[in-house]
Amino acid sequence: MNADEKKAYQEARRRIRKCLFSWYRKEPVALDLSSMGLTAVPPELGELFVLRELHLSGNQLTTAPAELAKLTDLTKLDLSSNRLTALPTVDRLTSLTWLNLFGNQLAALPVALGNLA
């Protein structure tokens, strides 16, 4: 990880911690990690069980974070304008009603995508 990637990663971790604090205060939970140059997402993302919206657009992700499977309350997910070539299974994201995958390099979508809200 170069210096810029490390700085973006640390900023993402800070935003995740801030989001956790908002959840403790019972505020609506949304997290915007867009356009940060991220090549990976901090594993702490998987701790945001009540996250409703996640914006990861405009980064350099080549794979969707595995932590997404833990975010079962997620209703809105923006993974647009990354470098994704595949998606992990999304069958656990049963609350998902909005998904943006525009501007990636996806060859196919998971079959389970058709079963979501």
C-alpha positions as CSV (number, residue, x, y, z in Angstrom):
1,M,0.0,0.0,0.0
2,N,1.5,3.3,-1.0
3,A,1.4,6.5,1.2
4,D,-1.8,7.8,-0.5
5,E,-3.6,4.5,-0.2
6,K,-2.6,4.2,3.4
7,K,-3.9,7.7,4.2
8,A,-7.2,6.9,2.5
9,Y,-7.5,3.6,4.4
10,Q,-6.9,5.4,7.7
11,E,-9.5,8.0,6.8
12,A,-12.0,5.2,6.0
13,R,-11.3,3.7,9.4
14,R,-12.0,7.0,11.1
15,R,-15.3,7.4,9.2
16,I,-16.3,3.9,10.2
17,R,-15.6,4.6,13.9
18,K,-17.7,7.9,13.6
19,C,-20.5,5.9,12.0
20,L,-20.4,3.5,14.9
21,F,-20.7,6.4,17.3
22,S,-23.8,7.7,15.4
23,W,-25.4,4.3,15.7
24,Y,-24.9,4.3,19.5
25,R,-26.7,7.7,19.6
26,K,-29.6,6.1,17.6
27,E,-29.0,8.3,14.5
28,P,-29.8,7.0,11.0
29,V,-26.7,5.2,9.8
30,A,-25.1,5.9,6.4
31,L,-21.5,5.8,5.5
32,D,-19.9,7.6,2.6
33,L,-16.5,6.3,1.5
34,S,-16.8,7.5,-2.0
35,S,-13.9,8.8,-4.1
36,M,-11.2,8.1,-1.6
37,G,-8.9,6.0,-3.8
38,L,-9.5,2.9,-1.7
39,T,-8.1,-0.4,-3.0
40,A,-9.4,-2.2,0.1
41,V,-12.0,-1.6,2.8
42,P,-11.1,-1.8,6.5
43,P,-12.5,-5.0,8.2
44,E,-14.3,-2.8,10.8
45,L,-16.9,-2.2,8.1
46,G,-18.4,-5.6,9.1
47,E,-19.1,-4.3,12.6
48,L,-21.7,-1.8,11.3
49,F,-24.6,-4.3,11.5
50,V,-27.2,-1.6,11.4
51,L,-25.8,0.3,8.4
52,R,-28.6,1.3,6.0
53,E,-26.6,3.1,3.3
54,L,-23.1,2.5,2.0
55,H,-21.4,4.6,-0.7
56,L,-18.2,3.2,-2.1
57,S,-18.3,4.7,-5.6
58,G,-15.3,6.2,-7.3
59,N,-12.7,4.0,-5.6
60,Q,-10.3,1.4,-7.0
61,L,-11.9,-1.7,-5.6
62,T,-11.3,-4.8,-7.7
63,T,-13.5,-7.0,-5.5
64,A,-16.5,-6.2,-3.3
65,P,-15.7,-6.3,0.4
66,A,-16.5,-9.7,2.0
67,E,-17.8,-7.7,5.0
68,L,-20.8,-6.8,2.9
69,A,-22.4,-10.2,3.8
70,K,-22.6,-9.0,7.4
71,L,-24.6,-5.9,6.6
72,T,-28.0,-7.4,6.5
73,D,-29.9,-4.2,7.2
74,L,-28.3,-2.4,4.2
75,T,-31.0,-0.9,1.9
76,K,-28.8,1.2,-0.4
77,L,-25.4,0.1,-1.8
78,D,-23.3,2.2,-4.3
79,L,-20.3,0.4,-5.8
80,S,-20.3,2.3,-9.0
81,S,-17.1,3.5,-10.8
82,N,-14.7,1.0,-9.3
83,R,-12.8,-1.9,-11.0
84,L,-15.1,-4.8,-9.9
85,T,-14.9,-7.9,-12.1
86,A,-17.2,-10.0,-9.8
87,L,-19.5,-9.7,-6.8
88,P,-19.6,-11.9,-3.8
89,T,-22.9,-13.6,-2.9
90,V,-25.5,-11.0,-2.0
91,D,-28.2,-13.4,-0.8
92,R,-27.9,-12.3,2.8
93,L,-28.6,-8.6,1.9
94,T,-32.4,-9.2,2.0
95,S,-33.2,-5.5,2.8
96,L,-31.3,-4.2,-0.2
97,T,-33.7,-2.1,-2.4
98,W,-31.1,0.0,-4.4
99,L,-27.9,-1.1,-5.9
100,N,-25.6,0.8,-8.3
101,L,-22.9,-1.1,-10.1
102,F,-22.4,1.2,-13.1
103,G,-18.9,1.7,-14.4
104,N,-17.4,-1.6,-13.4
105,Q,-16.0,-4.5,-15.4
106,L,-18.6,-7.1,-14.4
107,A,-19.0,-10.0,-16.7
108,A,-21.9,-11.6,-14.8
109,L,-24.1,-10.9,-11.8
110,P,-24.9,-13.4,-9.0
111,V,-28.1,-15.3,-9.5
112,A,-29.2,-14.4,-5.9
113,L,-29.4,-10.7,-7.0
114,G,-32.8,-11.5,-8.6
115,N,-34.2,-12.6,-5.2
116,L,-33.6,-9.3,-3.4
117,A,-36.2,-6.7,-2.5
